[in-house]
Amino acid sequence: QGIRSGRTGVRVTLDDRVTLEVGYQHVYVYGAAFTGRVLESQEIAKFPATVDWFRRRLTFEEKKPADVPSDLRGVGPKEVWFDLDTLRLPLTVRHARPGDRMTTFGGHQHKLQDLYVDAKVDRVLRARRPVVCDADGIIWVPALARSAAGVVTVESRRFLRIVYYSSQC
C-alpha cells in the first residue's frame, strides 16, 4: 500500500534480507550488506592525498596562487577551494552523524539532515556521501554544501583543492 502511494521515504521490508524504499526519483531495493556497510574515518594531514569512498574518490592537493581559477564561483559542485592556512589540520573524511551541523556562507547554521532533504538526496544514499571536516567541524559535503570556513581571499597564499570524483551523486 505504501509503495503504491509513491510517497518519498516509504520503506517496506520484503523479508529479513531485502528492503524496498521509495526515493525522490527512484525506488531502491537493497539488503543489509548495502546499508550496513560502514567505512572507517580517514585522516589527512599531508598533501597530496587520495581517499577512496564507496567507489568514489576524493583528492586533496595543495595549490599555488597561480593555480587558482579567476572566478571560484565557476567551479562545479564536486570541486572546492580553501585557504589552507585558515583550516585546522588534520582533515577527516567520515560518514555523516546524527545531529551534524555546518555553518554556510552568511553565517547560517544548518543541520546536515535539512540540507539533504532540501537537495532531495535520498535517505538510502546519504550514508554513502562523505563528510569532510577539519579540527573545528564540517567544511564540505561533496555536491551538497560548503561551509564558510577557509574562504579564499586576496590575502590567501596557500590553497587546498579538493575534488570529488563520482559516477553519480
Backbone torsions as a table, in degrees:
resi	resn	phi	psi	omega
1	GLN	NA	-47.3	-178.8
2	GLY	-63.0	-36.3	-179.7
3	ILE	-67.9	-40.4	-179.8
4	ARG	-61.5	-33.8	-179.1
5	SER	-67.1	-24.8	178.6
6	GLY	71.9	15.3	-179.8
7	ARG	-71.2	129.2	179.0
8	THR	-58.1	135.9	177.5
9	GLY	94.3	-10.8	178.0
10	VAL	-65.5	130.7	-176.4
11	ARG	-129.0	132.5	179.1
12	VAL	-129.0	127.2	175.3
13	THR	-88.1	118.0	-176.4
14	LEU	-79.2	-38.6	171.6
15	ASP	-155.9	-167.3	-176.0
16	ASP	-64.1	-18.4	-172.9
17	ARG	-113.9	-17.1	-172.4
18	VAL	-125.4	134.7	178.0
19	THR	-123.5	144.0	175.4
20	LEU	-116.7	132.2	-177.1
21	GLU	-136.7	136.5	177.4
22	VAL	-87.8	124.5	176.9
23	GLY	-102.3	-169.9	-180.0
24	TYR	-67.3	-39.7	-178.8
25	GLN	-128.6	-9.2	-175.7
26	HIS	-133.8	160.5	169.8
27	VAL	-108.7	131.8	-177.0
28	TYR	-109.0	138.5	171.5
29	VAL	-121.8	121.3	-175.1
30	TYR	-150.2	164.9	177.3
31	GLY	-118.0	178.6	-177.9
32	ALA	-61.9	-26.5	179.0
33	ALA	-63.1	-28.5	178.6
34	PHE	-81.1	-53.2	-175.3
35	THR	-78.3	-24.6	-176.6
36	GLY	-85.4	-7.3	-176.6
37	ARG	-76.9	125.2	-178.8
38	VAL	-126.4	137.4	176.6
39	LEU	-101.5	149.0	176.2
40	GLU	-69.9	144.9	173.4
41	SER	-60.8	145.5	180.0
42	GLN	-123.2	132.1	-179.9
43	GLU	-96.5	141.5	177.0
44	ILE	-126.4	118.4	-179.8
45	ALA	-120.1	-15.3	-179.0
46	LYS	-131.4	152.2	-179.2
47	PHE	-125.0	146.7	4.1
48	PRO	-74.7	156.8	177.0
49	ALA	-146.9	154.5	178.2
50	THR	-133.1	136.7	176.4
51	VAL	-125.1	124.3	174.0
52	ASP	-91.2	132.8	-174.6
53	TRP	-140.6	103.9	178.6
54	PHE	46.9	62.0	177.8
55	ARG	62.7	18.4	175.0
56	ARG	-126.5	169.2	-175.1
57	ARG	-139.7	139.9	172.4
58	LEU	-114.0	131.0	174.7
59	THR	-115.5	140.7	-178.7
60	PHE	-122.2	120.6	-178.7
61	GLU	-134.6	135.2	172.1
62	GLU	-80.7	135.1	-176.6
63	LYS	-125.6	159.1	178.6
64	LYS	-96.3	163.1	179.7
65	PRO	-52.7	-36.9	-178.2
66	ALA	-66.2	-20.2	-178.2
67	ASP	-83.4	-17.0	-172.8
68	VAL	-73.2	129.2	176.3
69	PRO	-58.6	148.2	-178.0
70	SER	-64.6	-29.5	177.7
71	ASP	-131.6	103.0	-177.0
72	LEU	-68.9	-15.2	176.7
73	ARG	-68.3	-16.2	-178.4
74	GLY	-85.0	-9.6	179.4
75	VAL	-75.2	149.2	-176.9
76	GLY	-74.7	177.2	-177.0
77	PRO	-72.5	-6.3	-179.8
78	LYS	-105.9	16.5	177.9
79	GLU	-140.0	143.7	-179.9
80	VAL	-148.5	147.7	179.2
81	TRP	-122.1	138.7	178.5
82	PHE	-130.1	155.7	168.0
83	ASP	-79.0	107.7	-173.4
84	LEU	-62.0	-32.6	-177.7
85	ASP	-70.5	-16.7	-179.0
86	THR	-98.5	-7.9	176.3
87	LEU	-84.8	150.3	177.2
88	ARG	-104.2	106.2	-178.9
89	LEU	-77.5	157.2	5.1
90	PRO	-81.0	160.3	171.2
91	LEU	-86.2	156.9	177.8
92	THR	-134.4	136.9	171.4
93	VAL	-108.2	126.7	-175.3
94	ARG	-150.9	175.9	172.5
95	HIS	-76.6	156.2	171.7
96	ALA	-66.3	150.1	178.6
97	ARG	-121.3	151.4	176.9
98	PRO	-56.1	134.5	178.9
99	GLY	85.4	-1.3	178.4
100	ASP	-54.7	139.2	177.4
101	ARG	-135.4	155.8	173.1
102	MET	-145.2	149.7	178.2
103	THR	-98.5	120.8	-179.3
104	THR	-98.3	-179.6	-179.5
105	PHE	-58.0	145.2	-176.6
106	GLY	90.0	-0.6	177.3
107	GLY	76.1	15.2	-180.0
108	HIS	-83.5	129.4	176.7
109	GLN	-95.5	131.8	-177.2
110	HIS	-126.1	144.5	168.8
111	LYS	-75.0	137.7	177.9
112	LEU	-57.8	-39.7	178.0
113	GLN	-53.5	-44.7	-179.4
114	ASP	-67.1	-38.2	178.0
115	LEU	-64.0	-40.6	177.1
116	TYR	-61.4	-45.8	-178.6
117	VAL	-64.6	-46.4	-179.7
118	ASP	-59.8	-36.0	-180.0
119	ALA	-87.4	0.5	-179.5
120	LYS	56.5	45.2	173.7
121	VAL	-85.9	118.8	-177.6
122	ASP	-58.7	138.8	-176.8
123	ARG	-52.3	-41.6	-175.9
124	VAL	-66.2	-24.6	-179.6
125	LEU	-91.3	-16.4	-177.1
126	ARG	-60.9	-37.0	-178.0
127	ALA	-65.5	-19.3	-179.2
128	ARG	-97.1	-4.5	179.1
129	ARG	-84.4	124.8	-180.0
130	PRO	-72.7	154.3	175.0
131	VAL	-121.0	125.4	-179.3
132	VAL	-104.3	127.1	-177.3
133	CYS	-126.3	152.6	163.3
134	ASP	-105.0	-170.0	-176.0
135	ALA	-65.5	-17.2	-179.0
136	ASP	-96.4	-13.0	-179.7
137	GLY	145.8	-167.4	-176.2
138	ILE	-68.9	130.1	176.2
139	ILE	-110.8	-22.8	-178.4
140	TRP	-163.2	137.8	166.7
141	VAL	-118.9	109.0	-173.6
142	PRO	-50.0	136.1	177.2
143	ALA	59.5	19.5	177.8
144	LEU	-130.8	-62.6	-175.6
145	ALA	-157.8	147.0	175.8
146	ARG	-114.3	141.8	178.7
147	SER	-82.5	172.9	178.2
148	ALA	-83.1	-0.3	-180.0
149	ALA	-73.5	148.0	171.0
150	GLY	66.3	33.0	-177.8
151	VAL	-63.6	134.0	177.0
152	VAL	-76.7	127.8	178.6
153	THR	-126.9	177.9	178.1
154	VAL	-66.1	-21.4	178.2
155	GLU	-83.3	-12.8	-177.5
156	SER	-62.3	138.9	-179.0
157	ARG	-120.8	-29.2	178.7
158	ARG	-122.4	137.6	-172.6
159	PHE	-126.2	149.7	174.0
160	LEU	-119.5	124.0	175.9
161	ARG	-108.7	125.1	176.5
162	ILE	-117.6	131.6	178.8
163	VAL	-124.4	137.7	178.8
164	TYR	-109.6	114.5	179.3
165	TYR	-101.0	122.8	-180.0
166	SER	-150.2	159.4	176.7
167	SER	-86.4	-26.4	177.8
168	GLN	-150.4	161.1	-178.7
169	CYS	-148.0	NA	NA
